[in-house]
């Protein structure tokens, strides 16, 4: 038996395992010895069939099975021990001809990652304190959501909602056959309905209006048949309203305001935390130049496919091009792979990180609230699924790494609007 190693990159290797029948014969003999008592062939008592006949009848299947066991054993005892592969190993070739075995694998190895000076890295962070105006706007949305739309016999204005048939017209003003939307709902309060409002304002149910829209040199013509006009009756802000909207936590307007402000602030704080994680990963990954194993990147790409499959009920859409999707996600997968190895190095750097029972209880409480469960219910579920508990511990560990990074990197704090502009600029530059 011989093992050959060829370096493809600094982190990718081609492993060739060579063996012959002499190397494999002990395994073959042991397999034949074990199966003979179990074989029953016509004309022979169970377990008494000639070995030569057994080899002739079942030899190929038995030997292939033993070859696979042999390869797995050599891989686990020699290749893994010497190279510590990362990612999903790929078999490139398998040949068993003329009593000669040749198997070729592609493996990835852990890259050498030398952390840069993190204190020189700059990350943009969002900081936002919820204002009273934002609370007022959210309260206004709440009374509208809980209100009722009622059909009225009044003229259309900027606060109306209508149902209408919208019919496409040709250049001569004639209806285009088959091109119409019946009973379309149009909310005049929305910015997207501005063109409709400019043509329909002052009209009533039963009116028909032809309108022309010009955009980017294109002309569209429509006929709008107004069928109903509705007006909103907003909900009353009373104790019942406050209690319902707050899940029983508020009974007065002041209590409800405090509740809304608290929830909105939690949302912005969590959003800022998520933005920081994404931004700091981008900055740190860009600051480190090293190769990642192709097999590891392939594994990440495959995880994207599996995740997408789960979103579609474990079956991808018909004619879905998996290969093109993987190619499309190759850049993201490479970035995620780089971050994985950088994160491993960061966890070694921050060797004082500890995960306490209190950390686990806190994380369980947050997860339980997200899924509408009690902490005890979720704790029982995790106790029966050790892999999920380990995933929970990894989440806590990652959060502690990000907390450490906040103390190391430079953070330029921007308000909500400036941060939005910063993100838009970043997207334009990509």
Protein Blocks (a to p, Z undefined) as FASTA:
>chain_A
ZZddddfblmbccddddddfklmmmmmmmmmmmmmmmpccehiaehiacfklmmmmmmmm
mmmmmmmmmmmmmmmmmmmmmnopghjdddfbdcdeehiacdddddddddddddddfklp
ccddddddddfklmmmmmmmmmmmmmccddddddddfkbccddddddddfkopacehiac
ehiacdfkbmklmmmmmmmgoiaehiacdddddeehiacddddddfbdcddddddddfkl
mmmmnnopafbfklmmmmmmmmmmmmmmmmmmmmmmmmmmmmmmmmpccdddfklmmmmm
mmmmmmmmmmnoopacehiafklmmmmmmmmmmmmmmmmmmmmmmmmmmmmbccdfklmm
mmmmmmmmmnopafklmmmmmmmmmklmmmmmmmmmmmmmmmmmmmmmccddddfklmmm
mmmmmmmmZZ
